[in-house]
């Protein structure tokens, strides 16, 4: 019951903010001291700014990105405001925002309560990372090792190991892998959809095992969104402007992958002593928002708020690009990434799932 009251309060707060000239700052939280820190791995859905510090064109550290972020700052987050890890950290009473690990100005306090290792444009498939020049999950695991070393310098090795083992670990990746699989002449096509799903699941398994070996124990791995509902996929399918809709086949592929992922994570947990490794569903919430927008105060679900909303992403969504008057009425901010209004709804659903498993 508590989570539903909080959902109502926070969504109402967000809907009051109607333009990119108004901040939204979620201060309500569940105030549960379950986790000393939050550690985040994956792609642009949860990258809070690491790509600002690497050589890649996959960046969002310029307007109009961040127009609803506190201070209207473009921090490198691929949305108009905060992302899933920011909201989850705030709701669970850990911290207000999750900083990127590559930020050279990280304080000891930042390190103690957790950071983000994610890299926008990355995937579980190393081919994806090579195409986008981003940080592979393997490199993100190496960054975690560096984080543990710095944490140990602050609190000692024993305390550092305790913080890492008790931290909430969030992994969210895979969308870029399947976008490229569908939209480019990928050498992975020879595997077929089922074979490629198995290939990605193997990579997930290896990455989660690596996190476990480093010391992580509480790990939630997010599934795919309804990939067929991303505006970029509608554009790549050459849908007519007045006939844009979710692509059923890609959505059914996403659901099939998510079921396999859920089963795989259950098996992993049974074999990794002392671990709690589980699947986090984002598909259901995003699909409901796409198909029942009126429930969430949304008016547009097939285009992003930035530009035409059909092809704008990264540098194509820039200070010269016109944006919609009210991003809170849009499911998507650009042609791939959800708006802040959508992210808070997804985050609240995930908090409910996390508390169900870990509280």
N, C-alpha and C positions, 0 to 999 in steps of 0.2 A: 504493500500500500504506500509506503514512504516514497519509493522510487516513482510511482505514478504522480504523486503530489509534486515532486521535484520536476518531473517532466513538464507538467502543466505550468509551473511557475517560470521555468527557464524558457520554454518556447514562447510564452506570452511576452517575456522580456525581450526576446530577440525580435519578435514581430513588431514591437514598438519602434525599433530602429528601421528606418525605411530607405536611407540613402547611404552612399559612400562617404558622407560627411558626418556620420554619427558612429561613435564607438559602441561596441557591445562588450561588456565585461561581466562574465559569469562569476558571481561571488558566492552563490549558494553551493554548498557541498554537503556530502553525506557525513563528512567528518569522521571517517572510519580510519583508524590507524593500523590498517592491515599491512601496509607496505612502507618500508623506509625509503624506497627509491623506485624510480621508473626507468626502464631501459628499452629503447625503441629501435627496431630494425626494419628495413624494407625500402619502399619507393616513395613517390611524391605524395601519396595519401598521408604520409606521416613524417616526411622530411621537413624539419623545421629550419633548415638553412645550410646544411652541409655543402650543397653544391655551390654556394657562394665562394667556397675556398678551393675549388678544384677547376681544372681546365675542361669545361663543357659548355655547350650552348643551352643545356637544359637548366635554365635559371628563371627565378621569379623575384629577384631582388630589385624591382623597379615598379613604379606605378603602371597600371592601377591595382596591381596585386597589393594586398595588405591595406586597402582603403578603409576597412572596418576593424583592422587590428589596432590595439591601443596605441595612440599617438599617430595613427594613420601610416605606420611604417611598413614598407615593403621589406620583409625580413628574409625572403627566400621561400616562404610558404606559398604553395600553389593554391591559393584561394583568396577571397576578399578579406579573410580574417584568420581566426584560429583553426587549428587542425584537431583531429581525433586525440592525439596524445596530450595536447594542451587541456582539452576539456576533461579527459579522464583523470589526468593528474590533479586538476582543480577540484573535480567532484569527489575524489578520494582523499582530498586534503593533503596531497603531497607537495604541490607547488602550483603557481598560477600558469606558468608556461614551461615548456621543456626546451632547453637550449641545445643547439647543435654541438656535437663533440669537437668539431674542427674550429669552433670559435676560439680565437687566440686569447680572448679576454675572460675565459671561464674562471669563475672563482672557486675556492674550496667548497663553499656552500653549494654551488651548482653541481659539483662532482658528488658530494655526499648524497644528494637527493635525486640524482639521475640525469641522464642526457640522452640525446637522440643520435643514432649512428646511421640513420636511413639516408638514401641518396635518390633523389628524383630521377626517373628514367631507368632505374636499375630493375633487375629481375632475378629469378632463380637460375635462369639460363645465362651462362657466361656470354653467349652470342649477343644477347640483349645489351649487356654492359659494354661490349666492344662497339656496338653500333652507336650507342648513346654517349660513350666516353664517361661513364659514371662508375660509382663504387659498387663492386660486386658484393654479394653477401659474404663471400670469403674475406674480402677486404674489411667489411664491417665487423666480422669476427676478430680480425687482427686489431681493429680499433678498440674493441672491447678489451682485449688483452692489455693494450696501452692504458685504457681507463682503469683497469684493476691495479696496474702498477702505480698510477698516480693516487688512486684511492688508498692503497696500502701505505704510501708515503704520508698520507694525512692521518689515518687512524690505525695503522698497523695491519699486518697480513691477516690476523685472525678476525678482527672486526670487519675488514674489507670482505673477506670470504662470507661472513654472515650477512652483510648488506646485499651482496650479489645473490646469495641463495634465497633471500627473503624478498628481493625486489620483484615488482611486477614487470614481466618482460612481454612486450608486444611485438609481434612480427606481422607485417602486412606487405605482401608482394605477389607477383604473378600476373597482374593485369597487363603490364607492358609486354610480357612474354607472349600472351595470347593475342594482344592487339597486333603485334608484329607477325605472329603466325597467320592471322587472318588477312592482314593487309599488305604484306610484302612477299616477294618471291623467296621465301626462306628455305634453306636446305633442310629444315626440319619437316617440311611438308611430306617427305617420304615416309615419315613415321605415322601419318594420319592423326586425327584428333585424339583417338584413344591412346595411341602410342606416345604422342607428345604429352598427354596428361600423365602417363606413367613416368616419362622422363622428368617432368617437373616435380612429381611427387618424390622421386628418388633424390632430387636436389633439396627438397624441403627436409626430407629425412636426414640427409647429411648435415644440413645447416643446424637443425635442432639438436642433433647429436653433438655438434661442435659447441653450441651454446651450453649444453649440459656438461660437457667435458671441462669447460672454462669455469663452471660453477653455478650456472643459472638453474633454478629448480621450478619456478612458477612461470610457465610460458603459455601465453594464448596466441595461437596462430590464426589470423583472420583469413577467411575464405575469399573467393572472388566476388566482386559485385556482379550485378546483371550486365555483363559486358555488352550485350546487344542493345542496351539502353543508353550507352554513352553516345553523345552527339557525334563524336568523330566517327563512330562505326556507322551511323546513319548516313553521314556524308560520304564515307568510303564506299558505301553500298549504292551511292548515286540516287538516293531517294529524292523525289520531287519535294519542293519546299512545303507545299501544303499537304503532303502525304508522309511526313516523317513519323516513324514509329519504331518501337523496339524490334530488334531482329530475333525472332523466336528461336532459331537454331543456335545462335551464339548464347542465348540465355539458357537453353536446355543443356548446352555443353558446360556452362558455368555451374549449373546445379549438379550435374553429374560429377564434375571435378570436386566440388565441395563435399559431396557425400563420400567420395573416395578419400579426400583429405581427412575428414572426420574419423573415418575408420582407421586410417593410417596413424593418426595421432593417438587414438585409443590404444592401438597396439604398441606404439612407442612407449607410452607411459607405463604400461604393464612390464616393460623390460628395463626401465631406467629407475633404479631404486631411489625412493624419496622425492620423486618428481610429481608435479601436477601439470600435465601438458594437455591442453584442450583446444577445441575448435571454437572460433568466434564468428558468429554469423553476421554479416553485413548485407548479404544478398536480400534477405527478407524485408528489411527496413527500406532499403533503396528501391526495391521493386514496388513496394506498397506506395512509396512516395511518387514513383513514376506513373503508377496506374490509378492512384487515388489522390491526386494532388490537392483536391479541395480539403481533405482532412488536415492538411498542414499549411494551409494558406498560400499554396503555390499556384501560379498561373501559367508557367512555362516549364516544360520538362524535356523538350526535344532539342533545345538550343541553350548555349551558355549566355551569360549576361554580357560578356565582353565581345564587342564587335558584332558580327553577324551571328556569333555563337555556334557557327558550323565548322570553323577551321582555325580559330584563333587559339594559340597556345604559346607559352613562353614569350619569345621576342615578337611574335605576331600579335600579342596582347600587350600593348605598351601605352605610354603616356599620351600618344596621339590617337589611340583607339577609343571610340565612343563606347560607353557602357550603358546598361539599362538603368532607368531611374531608381529601381528598387530591387537590389539583388536578393532580398529575402523572399521575393516572389518567384525566384528561379531555383530549380533543383541544382543546376550546374552554374559554376562561375565562368569557366572557359569550356573548351570543347571536350574535355576529359574530366575535369576535377569538380566535385560538388562545391556548392556555396557553403558559407559558414552556417547558414540556417539549416542546411541538410546535415552538415557534420555534427551539429549539436544533437540532432535527433538520433543519428547513428551512434554517437558516443554514449548517450543515455541508455540505449539498448544494450550496448556492450558492457556498461557498468553493471547493469542488471544481471547479465550473463556471468560476469566476473564474480560478483558477490554471491551468486547462486552456487558457484563452484568452490570459491575460496573462503567464504565467510562461515 
